[in-house]
Amino acid sequence: MNICKQVGADHYISPAGSKGYIDQNNLFVKSKIKLSYQNYNHPAYNQLHGDFIPYMSAIDLLFNEGDCSLAIIRSGSLFN
């Protein structure tokens, strides 16, 4: 929260996994900073060995998809 205030942010995007502890004492509402949760639906991409395993590192994506990697990352981004 302090960083948001220091940089003049009026919107904070948080990972969905943080919802539980943020909602316990939602300082964003009190500070009038808009809060959104990212709900990332991971797109499948080609991996060399076996079934697709989501949420690997970006390195895995780069080694498997090369120049297509950024488009793949962007295709899975959703906010709610």
N, C-alpha and C positions, 0 to 999 in steps of 0.2 A: 504494500500500500504506500509506504513511504517513497519508494522509487517512482511509482505512478505520479504522486504529487510533485516530486522534485522535477520530473521531466514534463509536467503539464499534461499528462495523459488523461483523456476523458473516456477511454474504452480499454478494457483489459480482456484478453482472450486467454482462457485457462484450459488445461487438459481436463477432460471429463472426469478423470479419476480424483481430482481435487475437490469435486463438488461436496463431498461429505464433510470435510473439515471447513471449507469456506462457508457453507450454509449454517454451521454452528454459531458463527459470529460474523455475519456478513458485513464487513467494514466497507465494502464497495457501495452498498446501498446508502450507508450513513455518509459516505464521502461524495455521493452523487457521481460515481464513476460507473459507466455502463459495464456490465459483466456478461460475457458470452462464454459458453463452453464449447470447445472443439469436440466434435464427434467424428473422428476420422474413420471412415470405412476403407480399409486397406484394399487397394486393387491388387489382383493377382498379376504376376509377371513371370516370365520364363526363368526357372532355376535349373541348373544343370543336373542335379541329382534328386531323384525321388519326387514325392508330392510337394506342392507349394507350402512353404512355411512362412506365415505372415510375421510382420514386425521384426524382421532381421535388421541389420544395420544398413545405412545408406550405401556402405561399401559393397554389400551383397548385391544391391540393386545396380550399382554402377558396373560391377564386374559382369553381371548377367545381361544388362540391357544397354550399357554405354550411353550413347547420345540420346536415347529415348527416355532416360531416367527422369528428367524433370517433368516431362509430359505425364509420365506414369504417376509421379507424386501428386501433381496437380489434379489428376483425374479422380483421386480418392478423397480429396478434402471436402469436408462438410462442416458447417457450424450450425448450432441450434441455440 
